[in-house]
């Protein structure tokens, strides 16, 4: 079916006083109203998809028709005069077909008809009002025009070919009438005008008036503004009643009064609607006021019962409200403080000048409450002094009104001040102790690798404070190269696990000589992730002990070698006992080996955990007893005993440690230790434990 209807409008208005002002330059428009018959809709949609030349670039249809329309006709753009996209099926259709949806108002300056050029466009709206013909009606001869209110009568005139052109309001046309007269889409377009208007086809004056009307608005390219109604041939005669009606000029006057009547009805309905809308808004406002009042009462109760002392100040610094906690802290009734200005005695405009326009600030009570204290309004432990020594009041402005108010959160800082003073005194005391002890001390910041040595440590290494290595890594460069890597890795492993460390360091002094230092340290500070942050280490000069112990150790080794060579056969005597001593401190191993040897027991020495495992595994003879240090650089005593127990579950093993409590004792038993002994080791206690457990193992 070919489309032979072109309908153009210079102005169209939507419901809700939203409008698009302007003209659709050379964009033909087709109006379809929400009351258009369903049969015409089906015919219209079926033919829309076959339009190839884009003759109808703008299509006006109601919102409730959009989901069905865009799924069938698939337009390029949807224009809406309403700020809503919630009609049924819209979101699924929009997301599936990816069709843009534009909200258009008279204030929407960014919208341009150029945006829809060469596109099929759907404009949605529930009520479309066509008002362009009002001036034209006045220009042609009323004798050629007849106004008929009854649509059935008007269609009968067209049906009997008395008139060829009809302009009829869409809301008066029903499916029954369309079926009765056999109309199709090509015969009918729904137009929203006030009343029926029938014009004879030979009325050239009307045609010329319509053309002049278009030229008035600069639309010379539009050849016609009316719609010709083509109806099928029918030979039914015009009845006499209709002929009389055509010649009656009084119908125009009746139409005028009907127009006024309908106008009054519409106006009355609008006034009624506006009244109902106003009543609804008033009801909503009353409900909101009630909610505000309830919330205000709730906030006042919360404010009064808050644990935090709170004051409310106006923009000049006057106290306008204070809660129970504030009254209790200040020791004064609210009536005595309300409308007192919190100001500096030296300036009457202190509050306004210093804090006007500031959102948040703070001041101290001893500075700001002098006048209140002097006036005796506040309770005091001694006359003239506040019962608090320090008070901190942060204020925050609340901009609910044109003039700001301020909320004061009072906090008694006396305890914090005492803690700060104690912390300062403690830090000073720590500094005095740090520099006065006879041992070398070092504070190691693990994050920055910075060390802080005391005077004794600096003198041990022969440096001056200005040239002393400032980082731990630089201090490690002074360690003898053969020991450096082992010491560094051992320290890193123990510090990361949060354990204390103890090691002997051979360090190079500033003058090039070497010094032996015994370093003991522990982690004293962790961050929120429980990672070590700060370590304190103590250094003792053991160079003299090292020199003597080397001599004794060499003598002892010679004696052991001599004893072993001479008494190799004695190792197999049932009464001979062998004890494994495991400790990384050579002084301890030397001391214990001499003690055991004096009591007729053969000591075997291991200076590390790995060496102890190797000796224990490769020994052809079983050990009768093991003395095992818990803290060693390579392997801890816990790791060593796990291996030893896999080899021999019955051999007595005692732990030597400097830290023993109930928790550690239980832990030692869980790991398989037979007993423990504290450092420094007492000779009598050690021999008592050795003899006791050796006898017990013999019975097993």
N, C-alpha and C positions, 0 to 999 in steps of 0.2 A: 504494500500500500504506500503510495507516494505522499509525502507531506506537502500540503499546499497552503499552510497557515503560517503567517509570520506575525508575531505580536511583539510590539516594542513599547517600553514605558520609560518616561524620564524620571519617574520617582516611584519608589515603592516603600511601604512602611510595614514594620513587623509589630507583633504584639509586645506589650510591655514597654512602649515608648522608645524602643530601640529602632534606629533607622539607618539606612544607607543613603546619604544625600549625594546626588550626582546623577549622571546618566551613563548608561551602558553604550559607549560609543560603538555603533555598528555591531553590537552583539545582540542578535535576536533572542528574545526571551519567551519561554512558554510557561504559563502558570498552571499548576495543578493544585487544587485545594484539597484539604482533608475530607471535604464532603463530596468530592467528585465520585460518581458511581463506580462501583467495583469493576463492572464490565469495561468501562472506558480505561480504567487503570491497566487491566490485563492487556488490552489492545495497545495502549501507549507503550508499555514496557516491552512488549514483543517487537514493536517497530523501532524503539529507541536503539537497540543493539545493531540494527541494520543501517543506521545513518553513517554514511562514509564521508560525506562532505562537511560534516560538523555544522549543519545548518542551524541547529539549536545549541548554542554554546552555553547558555545558562538555563537551567531547568529549576523551577521553584516547586518543591514538593514538601508535604508535611513530614515531621520527624518520624512519626510512627510508620511511615512508608519506606524509610531509608533502608533498613536491613534487607527487606525483600527486593528493593529496587537495585541496590548496588551489587547484590549477589547475581542479579539477572542482567542488568545493563552495564555494570562495571564502569562507572564514570571515572574521570581523572582526579577531580577534587570535590570535596563536600564543603559548602559554605553554610555556616549556621549563625542565626541572629541571636542565639541564646548561649549562655555560658554553661552548657550542660552537654554531656555526651553519655548520659546514663540510660538512654532508651534501650529496650530489650534487644539483645543480639548485637549491639553496636561494637563492643570491644572485640568479640570473636571475629566479626566480619572485617573490622578495620585491621586487626593484626594479621588476618589470613591474607587479605588482598592488598595490604600495605597502601591504603588510600589516605592521603592527607586530609585532615579535618581542621578548617580554619574558623575561628570565632571572629565575627565581623560586627563592629559597632560604628556609630557615627564619629567616635573619637579615635578610631583605628586609622591613623595617618599612614601607617606602613603598608596597608592593603592597596593594591592597584589592580585595575582590570587587565593591565599588561601581564600580570602574573598568571592569568588564566587564558591567555591567547592560544588559540588552536587546541583548546582542551574542552572536553565535555564536562560541564560543571553542574552539580546539584546544589541548590540552595534550599535549606529546610526552614520551615516556619509554620506555626499552627494557623495564623490568620494573615491573609494577604489582602490588602485594600488597594483597589485601583481607583484613583481619584482624578485621572487626567481628562475625563470627558465632561466635567462639570461646566467648563467654560464653553465647550463646543455646543452643548445643548441650547445655550442662549443665543447662538448665532444664526441658526437656520429657522425656517418658517415652521411654527408649531403645527400648522395644518398638515404637514407631511409626517408628523410624529404622533403616535398614539401610545399612551401609557396604560398598560394593562397589568393589574396586580396578580391576577390569576394566571399561573404559569401554564396550566392546561389550556386555557383560552388562547394564550399567546402562541403556544405550539400549534393549536388548531388552525390559526390564521396562516402560519407558515406552511403547515401541512396542506392547506387548501390553496396555497400559492397566492394568497392575498398580499403577503409581504415576503421579501427575499432575504432580509437581514434582521437578525434578532440579537440583542444584548440582554442577557438574563442573569440574575444573581445565581451563583452556583449552589448556594444552600437551599434554593427552592426547587432544584432539579433532583428527582429521585430515580432509582433504577426502574421503577414501574413506568414512569413517563418515557424514559429512554426506550424501554421495551415496547411500549404502546405505539410510539411513532417510528420505531425501527431505526433509531439513530446509531451511528458508529463514530469512531474517533475522528475520522476525516470530516464528519458533519458537525462536530460539537467540540468546543473548547470552553472550559469553565472559567467565567470571569466574575470577580467579586465587585458588583456595583450595587447601588442602593435599590433600584427598582427595574422592572422590565422596560425595555426601550425597543420599539418596533419601528423600523425605517423602511420606506419603500425603496426598491432597488433603483427606481428612476429618479431618486432624489439627488440630483447632481449638486445641489446647494450644500447638502450635508457632506458629500464626498469632498467638495472643494474646501469646506470648513475644516474637515479633518486634515487635509493636506496643508492648509494654512496654519493649522495648529502645530503641525510638526515643524514647519518652517520657522515658526515663532521661536522654537527651541533649537534652531540651527540644525535640524535633521532633514535636510533636503533629499538625502539619499533614500529616505523611507517613502515609499510610494503610497502606502495606505496604512492607516492606523485602526481600521475597523476590520471585522471578521465577517466574511460572507458565509452564510449558512446554506449549504447545498443539501437539499432534501430530495428523496425519491418522488417521482411523479405520482400524483393521486388526483382523482377526479371528483373528490368530495366538494360540494358547494359550500360557499360561505353562508352561514345562517343569517337570518335577519337581525337577530340581536347584535351580532358582531358588526354588521354593516352600520347599524345605528350608532354603535359605540365608536366606530372610526370617525364619524362626522361630528361627534360631540366634543366641543372645545372645553367643556367644563371639566373634563377628566384631568386636564393639566392642573386646575386649581385643587381638585381632590388629591392629586398626587403630591402637591405642595404641602397640604395639611397632613397627609400621611407621612411625608418626609419629616415634618416637624414632630409628629407624634413618635415616630421611631427614634428620632434624635433625642427626644425627651426620655424615652425608655432607656436608650443607651446611656444618656447622661446620668439618669437616676441609678442605673445599675452600677455605673462607675463610682458614683458617690457612695452607694451602698458598699461596694467592694473596698473603697478607700476607708470607709468608716470601720468596717470589719478588720481591715489591716491595721488601722490605728489602735483599735481595741486589743488586738493581739499583741502589738508592740508594747502597749501600756501594761498588759498582763505579764509579758516577759520582763519588763523593767521592774515591776513590783516583785516578781519572783527573784530577780537578781539582787534587789535591795535586801530582801529577806535573807538570802544566802550570804550577802556581805555582812549583814548584822550578826548572823550566826557565827561566821568566821571571825569577825572582830571579837565577839565574846570569847570564842575558843582561844584566839591568840592572846587575849588579855589574861585568861586563866593560865595559859602556858607561860606567859611572860612573868606573871606574879609568882608562880611556883618554880621557876627555873633555878637551878642550883647556882648558876653563874650570876654574880651581882651585875645588874644592868641599870643604867640611867638613860633617860631620853632628854636631849637638849634641843632647844629651838635654834634658829639661825643666828641668834645673838648670844648664845651660850647660857640661856636660862634653863635651869632644871625644871622640866615639866612633869616628869614621872620617874619613879624609882621602885624597883620591886623589893620583895621581902629580904632577899639575900643582900642587896645593896644596903638596905637600912640596917641590917645586922652587922655588916662589915664596917660601915661608917659609924655605927653606934648612935644614930640620930633618927628622930621621927621625920617622916616625909614632909610634914607640914612646915618644918623648920628649914628645909632645904629647897622646897619647890619655889621657883622664881628667883633663887639666888644665882647670880652670874658668876661662873668660874673664870676668873680673870687674874692676870698678873697684877700685883699691887703697883707696879711701876707704870702700867698703861691701862687706861680705862677702856680702850678699844682693842685690847690684846686678842680676844677671841676672834672678833670680826676681821681685824687687819691680817692676822696671821693665817687663819684657816678658812676664810670665806672662799667658796668655790673649790675647796679641796675635798676629795672624796674620802680619803683615809689619812689619819694622823694620830699622834700619841703625845701624851705629856705626863709628867711625874706629879704625884700628889703633893709632895713636899714643896714643889715649886708653884703649883696651881691652887692649892687649898690653904694657903697661908691665912687669908682673911677668915675663912671658916674656922680654922684652928684658933686664931686669936679671938674670934667672937665667942668661943666656948660652946659652939653648936655641936662639936664633935666630942665624944668621950675621949678621955686621955688617961694614960697611966700616971702622968705627972702634969701638973697644970701648965698649959702653954705648949704641950707637945702631943702630937697625935699618938694613938695607941699602936699604930702601925709605923714602922720605920721607913717603909718604901711601898709605893703603890703605883702600878702601871695601868693606864687607862687608854686603850686604843679606841678611836672613834671612827664610825663609818657613816657617811651621809646617805640619807634615804630621800630620793627625789619624788615622792608621791605627789607633793603639792608644789606650787610655784616657789614657795619659800621652803628651803630644805630643813629637815630635822636630822638630828644626829643620835645614833645609838652608841652608848658607851659600854664597853665590856670591861668591867673592873677585875683586876687580878692582883692579889696580894703577892708582891715579889720579895717579901722579906726572906723567905726560905731560900729562894734562888740566889739572893745576894749573899746569904751566909755560905751557901755551897760554892759560889764563885770565889768568895774570900778564902774559904778553906782550900779550894783547888789551887789558888795562887800561892798560899802558904805551903801547900804540899809540894808544888813545883819548885819553890825556892829551897825547901828542905831537901828535895831530891837532888837538886844541883849541888848543894853543899856536900851531901854524902857522896855524890858521884865523883867529885874532885878530891875528896879527903881520904878515901880508902887506899890501902897499901897495894891492893891488886889492881891490875889493869882492867878497865871497864870499857865497853863499846856498845853503843845503841845503833842498831842496824835497821834502817827503813827499807823493807823489801820491795816496795813499789818503785822507789827512785834509786835503789841500790846505794843510798847515801849512809855513811857511818859517822857517828859522833863519838870520838874517843875521849877518855879523860886524860889528865896530865900524866898519870902513872904509865899508861899504855904508850903514850908518845915517847916518854923517856926510856921505856924498855927497848924500843926500836931505834933510839938515838936520833929521833927527828925533832924538829921544832914544829909548833902548831901550824905555822903558816905554810909549811911544805909537806905536812903529813898527808898521805893518800886519803882523799875524801870519799872514796867508794870502796865497797867490799871487794869488787872484782879487782881493783888496783891493789888491795891488801893481799889478795890471793896470789898476785904476781910475785910477791916476796917469798912465797913458799918454795922450798927446794923443788926443782923441776921433777925429780923422780917421784915425789909424793903429791904433786899439785893436783893432777887429774883425779886420783883416788880420793883425796880429801874433799875436793869440790863436789864430786858426785855423791859422796856419802852425806855431806852437809845438805845438799839439795833434797835428797831422798827423805832425810829425817825431818827437815823443816816442813816440807810439803805435807807430811803425814801428821804434823803437829807434835812430834816427839822432841824431847831434849837431846842434846848431843854433847859428847865429850871426846876430844881428840888431842893428840900431840902434834904440834906444828913446829917445823924447823924453818924459821924466818930469817931473811937477810936484813941485817941492820943497815942504817944509813951509811956507816963507815965501811961496809963490805963484810963485816964479820957475821957469824951465824949465832942465833939464839934459839933455845928450845922453850916453847911456851905451851902450857897445858890450857886448852880452851874448853870451857864449859858454858853452854848456853841453853836458852829455852825461849819459846814463843810466848810473848806477853800480851799481844793484841791481835784480834781477828776482825775482818770486815763482816758485812751483813751476809755474805755468802760463806762464812766460816773459813775464809782463806787467810793464811797468816799475813800479818801486816808489819809487825814490829818484833824484833828479837833483841834480847839483852844477853851479852856474852861477857864472861869473866876470864881473864888471862893471868896465869901464874908462871913465873920464871922458874923452870925446872932444869936449867942448864947444868947446875952443880950436881943435882941428883942424877941427871942423865950421864954425866961423866963418871960418877962413882958406880952407877948401876951397870954401865958398859963393862967396867973392869970386873965387877962381881959376876956379871952374866957370862963373860968369857971364861972366868975361872969355873963357874958352875957348869958350863957346857963341857969344859975339859974334864971336870970331875965326873959328869954324867957319862961322857964318852968312855972315860977310863973305867968307870964302874960297869958300864954295859959290856965293854970288851972283856973285862975280867970275869964278870958274873953272868955271861950269856946263858950258861947252864942253869944258873940259879932261877932264871925266869920260869922254868918248868917245875920248880919246887912247889908243892901244893900250898905251903904257907906264904909264898910270895904274893904280894898284892900290887896291882897296877892301877893308877888313877890318872884320868885324862883331865888336864887343866886347860880351859878354853877362856881366854881373855885377851883383848887387844892392847892392854896396858902391860908392858914388859916388867914394870916394877912389881905389879901384883903377882904375875906369874913367877917371878924370881923369888918373891917372899914365900909364896905357897909351896913352891918346889923344895925350898930349903927346909920348910917346916915338915913336910911329908917325909923328906929323906931322913931327917933326924929321928923319925919314928919308924924307920925301916920300911917305908912304902916307896915304890918306884914311881916318880911323877913323869908323865908324858905331856909336853907343852904344845898347844896349838894357839897361834896368835890371831886367828880369825875363824869365822864360822865355816867357811869353805875348807880351810885346812883341817878343822876338827872332823868334818864329815869324811874327808879323804883318809885321815889317819884311822878313824873308827872303822871305815869300810875295808881298808887294806890290811888291817892288823891281823896277824895270824893267831894272836892270843886275845881272848876276851878281856875287856876292862872290868875291874871290880867296882869302879866308882867314877862319876863324872862331876866336875865342878864347872858350871856353865854360866858365863856372863850373859845377862839379858840384852845389853845394849852394846852392839858392835857395828863398825862401819859397813861391812858388806852384808852380813846376815844377822838378824836378831836371834836371841836365844830361843824364841818361840818357833822360828823357822828351822833352827838346827835340831831341836828336840823332836820335831815331827819326823825328820829323817832317821834320827837315832832310834825312835820307837818302832819304826818299820823294820829295823834290823834286829834290835834286842828290846823286848818289852819288859824285861825284869831288871836290867841294870839300874842301880840307884843313881838318880841325877838330882843334884841340888842347884838351885839358882842363886847366883850372887848378884845383888842389886842394892841400890841406895834408896829405893822408894818402895815401901811395903805397907799395905793397909789391908783391910778385910776384903775389899773388892779384888785387889791384886792376888791375894792369897787364894781365893776361890778360882781365879783365872789360871793361876799356876797349876793347881790340881787338875783343872779341866784339860790343860795341855799335856799333862803326864809327868810333871815334876814331882819328885819324891818329897822334897823339902826345899827350904830357902835359907839363906844366911845373909845378914845385912853387911854392907860395907861401912866403915873399914872392918875387915874380918878379924875377929878375936881368935887367937890360936887355940885356946882351950875349947871354945864352942865348936870350932871346925873339927878338931880331932875327935871330940865326943860324937859328932854326927857321922864322921867317916867310919869310926870303929863300930858304931851302932848299926849302920846300914850294911857294912861289910859282913858283920856277923849274921845279920838277918838274911842276906843273900846267900850265905853259905848254907844256912838251914834249908832254904828253898832248893 
